[in-house]
Each structure stands twice: as structure tokens, then as C-alpha cells.
Amino acid sequence: MNRERERNECGMTMRQEAERIVRAALAAAMPDAAVHRALAKLPPCAGRLVLVAAGKAAWQMATAASAALGDRIDEGIVITKYGHARGALPHIRVFEAAHPVPDGNSFRATQAAIDLVAPLGQDDLVLFLLSGGGSALFEKPLVPEDELVAITQRLLASGADIVEINTIRKRLSAVKGGRFGALCAPARVFSVVLSDIIGDPLDMIASGPAYPDSTTGAQATSIAMRYGLPLSPLAEQLLRQETPKTLDNVETHVTGSVRQLCAAAEAECRALGYRPLTLTASLCCEAREAGRFLSSVAAYHQDAAESLAFLAGGETVVHVSGQGLGGRNQELALSAAQGLAGLRDTALFSVGSDGTDGPTDAAGGYVDGKTCGLLGKEHLQIADVLQNNDAYHALDAVGGLIRTGPTGTNVNDLTVLLIRR
């Protein structure tokens, strides 16, 4: 192959290859098959069967359950992010609410779910379908709503990781940290969880509404002090209280993970002629540091004799210091662009598997050896853009945003470095 040409032997540009890899990975990470497998273990129900689904993948998971169970579902509630529901479901009310910060619709929808399970008895069964994003979407606060929103915003901007954030959220909520599972008693709960947290900690995914909590009040207080959270006396008192440590009425099945996402992307890279290597499925550093590291990997392998693909799955963090718009995947990609400048036939993309990256309409970003120069023509300096956390507008100016729309799944992020030879 001509080392300098911009299309592969099938006529695809590297951008088109990136989009093909994203599509293949997302298709493999859809929760439908996983939900069907879990439902094969659904216990018999002599009473009512009700469905509660919460999270970014809630509508897709509920759709799969509805297709499998049909009229066996007596009633249900779906709570998902704005724009993630794609139609009505039989016997099921569908709510949309805000993410990553809860809003009034989050609280109203969650109260509807509580009202649905409150009268259930020991012969009844709750099918609880949980996915990432549920921490914001499935919420009944124990503090005033404006205080909960302020605490959530402060945590998100601080660079705290998801485990730290959810340790705080659990204690300020009437449904998190196992409390929803307790509210369902004496009814049994059959919980199917789509994991979006590295290592699949079931008490942390969506803040573990139906799973015993492993964290302590002392840990929550320590996290609050670490990040200087502004807390009312009530919030301070709640942080010290303990959450349920056992739930005898709940059976949990975790399904789907970032490893599946990486494996599918790896297979597609191989099909496109790359030799793929998954570096990690637990990337958890700062987004811009991950971008810089991967660009240094690209520079080191510029003399490779074959096409290479380096993959990483996980979830990075961003310290918000500016007033711009973006998300961790966009920031990762943009931070890599500087190191990729001038490198031939080299590209990097990073996407959120749910199709949304931060408070934007983009799933992530794509950069290559030309991106830095294109930004310069737009009078944009990468360091300034990152300082203002405005990766969205910078990438948009040079055609570097990846938009998939809501995907129906949520299993962390995927980052891929491509070197074509």
C-alpha cells in the first residue's frame, strides 16, 4: 500500500474506518441479548410482575424484557435520559429526565416507581433493570433539591471519580445504596444490571439502589472533606448514617461490560487490516493525560511496518476550570491532537458508549495528524481550549465531533489509536 495515501485498499478514509469501528463496537454492546439471557433465570411469580428500569439504557433494556415477557408484565416504569426513549411500551409508563444532574422529572419519575412497588406483597416480583446514569435519573433526595443539585455539580467539576461521587450520592437519597431494594420488600427483586463502572462494583453502578452498600459513613465524610463540599447540617448528618448492608429479597445478575465493547472494537480493527492491542479495559486517569499518553504511543510506533490499533476502555475524569462545553472523550481526543500533529496516517478517536459525552449532543471526538493545523487556521490553540474546557466547539470547528445519537447501551468509553501502514 502507498504509505502516503489517505484511503485504505477498500477506499475508506481513516475517519470512515473510525466510524465503522464505533458502529461495530456499539452493536455488540447492546443489552438485548444480555437481558434475554438473564431472563432465562427469572423465578416464577405467583402474584404481580412489575418492571422498573432506570438509566441511560433503560428503554432498550425494557424493550428487550417486554419482547421476552409480553403480557406477563402487569405494569412498569422506565426512567431514562432526555432523548433516549424511542417509543411507547405496552403496560409501561416511560419517563425522561436529566443527566448528569437530576431535575424535577427525575424526582417525579422515581416517586412513581416507589408508588408502584409500595403495595406489593411477598408473592409479587419486581424486575429491576439498571444501567449507568441511574444515579441522576433515579433519585428521591433526602435533602432539599437545590442542595442536591449543587453538591452533584460540585462533585462533577472536582475531578472526583464515579465511586467517590456515588458514595456521597447514596447517603443523600431515599432510593440509593440498597434503599430501593428495601422499599420493595416483602416483594422479591430480580435485578439485571448493565455495568458502566470498571470492575463491575454492583453497589456503585447507578449508586446501587438494590444492592447492599459496601461503603461507610466515615468514607463519605472523608470524600466530602477532600473536595470541600458545601454541606448543610442535615447533609452532614446523612453522610454519617449507614446504608443497608444486607438485602435478603434481592437477586442480582450483572451483564455487559467495557471488555465486551473493547473485544468487538478489536475484532473490527482486525477486519480492517490492523493488528490490534487492547492496552486496558480500566482506563481511569485524567482525560487530557490519557490523550497525551496515547499520542506518545503513536509517535513511538511511526516506523511500524504494519498497521496497528491500540485500544483502551474505561472512564477518564475531567477537572473543570473553564466555562466551555465538552466531555471527557472530546477532551481526551483534543489533548492527543497536539502530539499527533504531522504524523502520517495516524488518528485517534474516543467515544462514550451511550452516545452522549458530557452535556453535549456528541458521543466523542476524532483527531488525526492534520487536526492541530486545522485548529490553527481557526485561530484556536489547544492549550487555551483545554484550559477553558471547550473541546466541543474546537472539534466542531474542524469536523472532529463524532455524533451517534443515543445508542441504547452504556458500558463505559472506548478510545482507539489507529496507525495505518
N, C-alpha and C positions, 0 to 999 in steps of 0.2 A: 504494500500500500504506500502511496505517496505520503511521506511523513508530514507534508505541509498542507495538504488539502483539508477542508473543513467538513467534509462529509465522509461517512464510512462507506463500506462497499455496498450497503443497501440504499445509499443515497440519503441517510438521515444525518442531520446535524447533531452535535453533542446535546444541544437543548432538547431536541426531539427524543434522543436516547434517554435523557433525564426524565422526561415526561412519561416515557414508556415504562421505565423502572418504577416510577411513582405509582402508575396505574396498576402494575402487576403486584406490587407490594400491598397496596391498599385492598385489592381484590382478595388477596389471600388472607388478609386480616379482618375481613368482615365477620361479624359474630354469628351469622345464621347457622352454619354447620355446628359451631360450638354449642349454641343454645339447644339445638336438636339433640346433640349427644348428651347433654346434661339432663334433658327432659326424659331421657330413657330411664333415669333413676328416680323420677318423680314418684313419691309414695302415694298409695291410694288415699282418696279423700271421701269420707262418708258424708261430709257436710258441704259447705260452700267453698269454692275455689276462687280466690280473688288475686288479681295481679297488681303489683306496684312496681313500676320501672322508673329509675331515676338516673340521670347522667346524659352525657353527650350522645351516647349510643342507645339511649333508652327506647327511642321509637323503633330503631332497627331490631333491637332485641325483642321488643314486644310484638313486632310484626312476625318474627320467626316463631315466637311462642303461640301467637294467635293462629298461625297457619298449622302448627302441630296439634294444638289442643281444641281449636274451634269452639263449639258451644259448651265445652266443659268449663270454660272460664265464665263465671257468673257475672263478674264486674271487675273493672280495673281502672287504674290511673297511670298515665305516662307523664313524666316531668322532664323536659329536655330544653336545650338552649334555643333561643330565638333562631328560626330558620332551619332547625334540624328535624322538625316534624314534616312528613310528606303525605299527609292524608289522614282520614278518619280510620279507626279500627273498631270492629264490632265489639259491643259491650264495654268499651274502654273510653274514658274521657282523656283527652290529650291537652296538656298544658305546656306552654313555653314560658321561659323565664330567663333571667340574666346570668351571665358568667363572664369573668371570674368573680364578680362582686354580686351578691344576691340582691334582689329587689322585691317589691311588693308581690309580684306574681310568684316568686319563689316561696314566699311565706304562705300565700293563699293556697297554692297547689299542695304544699306539704301538709297544711291543715286538713285539706280534703282527703289526703292519704291517711292521716291519723283518724279522721272520722270514719273512713271506710273500714279500718281494722279494729276500731274500738269495740264494736258489739260482737266480734267473732268469739266462738266457743272452741272447746277442745276437739271437736270433730271437724273444724274448718282448717283450711290450709292457705297460707299466703305464699304466692310465687313472687319472690323479690328479685328483680333483675337490676343489677347495679353496675354502673360504669363510671369512668373518670369524669370529673365535672360535677359529680353529685354533691360535693361539699358546698358549692354555691347554690345549686339548683334545688337541693333537698334540705330545707332549713326551716326550723322554728326557733328563733332566738330566745334566750333567757335573759338577755339584756335589751335595752332599747334598740330599735332597728338602726338608728343613725350611728349609735356607738359600734354596733357590729360591723357596719359598712366601713367606718373609719379604721377600725382595728384590722379588717381584712385588707384594705388599701395600703395601710402602713406595712403589713407583712409582705405583701406582694412587691412593694417597692424596695424592700430592705435587702433583697437577695437571700432571704430565708428559703430553705429547701422545703419540699412538699411535706415531708414528715414533720418538720418543725411547725409549719403552718397548720397542719391538721391536728397536731397535739393541742394547740390553742383552741381551734375551732370546736373540737369535741366538747370542751367544758363550758362553752357558751351556748350550747344547743340542746334542745329537748329531744332531738332525734339521733344525734351523732354518738359515737363512742359506745355502741351497743344499745342505746336507749330506745331506738325504734323496734328492735327485736323484742325488748322487754314490753313495749306497748302492745305488741301483737299477742302476747300471752293471754289466755291459755292456748290460743291457736298455734299450730306449728308453722314454721317458716322454712321454705325451701329456697335458698339464696343462690343465685347464679351470678358470679362476679367476673366482669371483663377487666383485666388488670391493666392499669396505666402507671404503675409505680414499680420501679426497679426492685426485683426480689419478691414481688407479689405479697407484700405485708397486708393481710386481709383486714387488719384493724385500721389501716391507713387509707385504703382505696375509698375515695369519697367520704373519708373520715369514719369509716366502719360503722354504719348505722345498725347493722345486725350482726356484729361480731364483737366478742369480748375485747375490751381495751387493754393493751399491754403497757400503756404509759401511766405515769403518776402525776399527781398534783404538783409535786416538787419539780418534776421536769418541766411542766407547763409554766410554773412560776419563773424558773431559770431562763426559759426561752423569752418570756415577756421582758425580763430584765435585760437580757442580751441585746434585744432590739429596741429597747426604750419605748415599749408600747404605752400609749396613754390609756390608763385603765381607771374606771370608776371603782368605788369601794365594792359595789356589787360584783363587778367583773373580777376583781382581785379575790373575792370570797369564792366565786365559782371555780376559778382556776385551782384552788386548793382542794375542792371537793373531788372525791373519787367517782369513777365511772364503773358500769357493770364489768365484772371480771369473769363471770360465767353466764352462759345462756343455754339452758337445757332444752329449749324449744326450737333451736335453730340448727339446720343442716346446710353446710356451705360447700359450693363447688366453684373453684376458680378456673377460668378458661381464657385462652388467648393471652398473648404477651408480646413484648417487643422482640423477643427471639424469633417468633413466627414472622414478624414484619421483616426482620433482617434476613432471614433464610429465603424468603420469597424474592427480596431485592437481589440477594446474592445469585439466585438461580437466573434471574433476568439479566443481570450483568454478564453472567457466563454465556447466556444465549446470544448476547450482543457481541461476543468475542473478547470480553475482558477476563483476566484472571482475578477473581475476587478474593478479598481477605476481610473478614469481619474483625475489626480491632477490638470491639467491646459491644456488649448489649447493656452496659450500665454506665454510660457517659453521664457525669453529674457535676461537671465543673462550670465555671462561668462561660457564657456563650462566646464572648469575644476571645477568650483564651483557647477554647476548642477550635475556633476558626483559625487562629494564628498557628496552632499546632499542626492542623491538617494542611495548611499552606506550606509549612516547612517540610512535611512529608512529601508534598508534591514537588518541591524544589529538589529534594534529595533524589527522587526517582526520575528525574528528567532524562536520564540516559538509559532508561529501561529499554530492553529490546522487544518487549511485548506490551500489549495494552493491559493496564492494571486498574483495579477498582478497590478502594479502601472504604469500608462501611463502618458506621457506628450508630448504635441505637441507645436511647436513654432520654434524659431530660436535663437540659442545662438551666442555669439561672441567669437573671439579669439584675444588676444594680441600677435602679432608675435614678438618674441625676438631672435629666433634662425634661423638656416639655414636648418632645416629639412623639411620633407614633411608630409602633413596630411591635415585634415579638421576638422571642429568643431565637427562633430559626432564622429570621431575617437578620438579626444582629450577628449570629454566627457566620452566615454567608458573607455579609458585608465585611466583617473583620478578616475573613480569608482573602478577600479581593486584593488587598494590598500585596500580600505575599505571592499571589498568583500572577501579578502584573507582568506581562511579557512572556509568560510561559506558554509554549505552543501546545495546542490540542489538549488543554487541561481545563477541567471545570469542576465545580463543587455545587451541590445543592443540599438544602436541609428543609424538611417539611414536618409539620405536625400531622399525625395520622388522622386526627379528627377533622382536618380541613380548615382549621382556623388557628392562627398564630397570634397570640395576644389579642388585643381589642381591634382586630383588622379583618378585612374580607379575604386575606391571603393565607394560604397554608404555609408559606415559607418563601425562600429566595433561592435564586440561581445566579452564580457568578462564574466568570472564566478569565482567561488571560487578558481580555480586552476591557473588562468592566472598569478597572481603575482609570484607564484613559478616557472612556466614555463619561465617567463621572467628572473628570477634569474639564471636559468640554462643557459640562453643565455648571461649571464653577462650584463643584461640590468636593470637599476634602473629606476623606473617610474619617479621619480623627475627629473633625468637627461634628460630623454627622453622628458618630457613636457617642460623643460627649453629650449630645442633645437627645440621644436615644430616638433618632428619627430615621431608622433604616428603611421604613416603609416608603417614605416619599423619595428617598435617594434611589432605591431599587426600582421604584415605579418609573422614575425619570429615564432609566436606561433599559427598561423592559425586563427587569430582573425578578419580578414577583411571580410566584407560582400560585395560581388560583385553581382549586379543585372543587370549591363549594363544600358544604357539609357532607362528610363521607359515610356516616352511619357507624363508624367504629372509633375507638380511642385507645391506642396501645403505645403511648409514648411517641417519640420523634425518630426520624430516620435522616441520617446525614451520609452522603456518598461523595467521595472524591474520585473523579474519572481522569485517567491519563491514557490517551489513545495513541497507539504506535502502529 
